[in-house]
Amino acid sequence: MEVLIIDDEQSITDALQIILSDSGHTVTVAATGREGLNQAGRKRYDLTITDLRLPDMSGLDLLSLLRRREPSCFIIVITAHGTPEIAEESLRRGAFHFLCKPFQPADILALIDEVSTKTGRPTLD
């Protein structure tokens, strides 16, 4: 799968890139919402993983913009600042899943498997 990761926290993007690349996925990383939108405008992604708090925009606003741009893309929202209300709002705006940091690699891989099943693109691990 083609995966776009949007997060300004280098340790998170590095870890996700390793986990997903090792599982056979092609990964693109963006550190800001604007950079992520630019990447999404250049290429179609099967999955986007975005942080809720970005330096230049709200992850909820980014989620809405991404959903309008590519309705078929699965979007997972990740955050260290999760509340039930924010999770509910993320899902209402079209997120596939909401995941609180810190999370385990197995958590992301399970979601990737679920997305792969829905897209018909098998995981390669």
C-alpha positions in Angstrom: 0.0 0.0 0.0 0.9 3.6 -0.5 1.0 5.3 3.0 1.3 9.0 3.9 2.4 9.8 7.4 1.8 13.4 8.6 3.4 14.2 12.0 5.9 16.7 13.2 7.3 14.4 15.8 10.4 12.8 14.2 10.5 9.8 16.5 7.0 8.9 15.5 7.5 9.3 11.8 10.8 7.3 12.0 9.2 4.5 13.9 6.1 4.3 11.6 8.3 4.5 8.5 10.4 1.5 9.7 7.4 -0.5 10.8 5.5 0.0 7.5 8.5 -0.2 5.2 9.5 -3.5 6.8 6.0 -4.7 6.1 6.4 -4.0 2.4 4.5 -0.7 2.2 5.7 2.5 0.4 5.9 5.3 2.9 6.0 9.1 2.4 6.5 11.4 5.3 5.3 15.0 5.8 6.0 17.2 8.9 3.2 19.7 8.5 -0.4 19.7 7.3 0.4 21.8 4.3 3.2 19.5 3.3 0.8 16.6 3.7 -1.8 18.2 1.5 0.8 18.9 -1.1 1.9 15.2 -1.1 -1.7 14.1 -1.3 -2.2 16.3 -4.3 0.7 14.7 -6.1 -0.1 11.1 -5.5 -3.0 8.8 -4.5 -2.5 7.2 -1.1 -4.3 4.1 0.2 -3.8 5.2 3.9 -2.9 8.4 5.6 -1.8 8.5 9.3 -2.0 12.0 10.7 -1.3 13.5 14.0 -4.1 15.6 15.6 -1.7 18.5 16.6 0.4 19.8 13.8 2.4 23.0 13.8 0.4 24.7 11.0 -3.1 23.4 11.4 -5.5 21.3 13.3 -5.5 17.6 12.5 -9.3 17.7 12.4 -9.2 20.4 9.8 -6.6 18.4 7.9 -8.8 15.3 8.1 -11.7 17.2 6.5 -9.5 18.6 3.7 -8.0 15.1 3.0 -11.4 13.5 3.0 -12.6 16.0 0.4 -9.6 15.5 -1.7 -9.5 11.7 -1.7 -12.7 10.2 -0.3 -11.5 6.6 -0.7 -8.3 7.1 1.3 -8.4 5.5 4.8 -7.2 7.9 7.5 -6.0 7.1 10.9 -5.7 9.9 13.4 -3.0 9.6 16.1 -2.5 11.8 19.1 -1.1 12.0 22.6 -4.0 14.3 23.6 -7.0 12.1 23.0 -10.4 12.5 24.6 -13.6 10.6 23.8 -15.0 13.8 22.3 -12.0 14.3 19.9 -12.1 10.6 18.9 -15.8 10.9 18.2 -15.3 14.1 16.1 -12.5 12.4 14.2 -14.7 9.5 13.3 -17.6 11.9 12.4 -15.3 13.7 10.0 -14.4 10.5 8.3 -11.4 9.0 10.1 -11.1 5.2 9.8 -9.7 4.9 13.3 -8.4 7.0 16.2 -5.3 5.8 18.0 -3.7 7.3 21.2 0.0 7.6 21.6 1.9 5.8 22.8 0.9 2.8 20.8 2.5 -0.5 20.0 3.7 -1.6 16.5 1.2 -4.4 16.7 -1.6 -1.8 17.0 -0.7 -0.1 13.8 0.0 -3.4 12.0 -3.5 -4.7 13.0 -5.1 -1.5 11.5 -2.9 -1.9 8.4 -4.2 -5.4 8.0 -7.8 -4.2 8.4 -7.2 -1.5 5.7 -5.6 -4.0 3.4 -8.6 -6.3 3.7 -10.9 -3.4 2.8 -8.8 -2.2 -0.1 -8.0 -5.6 -1.4 -4.2 -4.9 -1.2 -2.6 -7.7 0.8 0.0 -6.9 3.4 3.5 -8.2 2.5 5.0 -9.1 5.9 
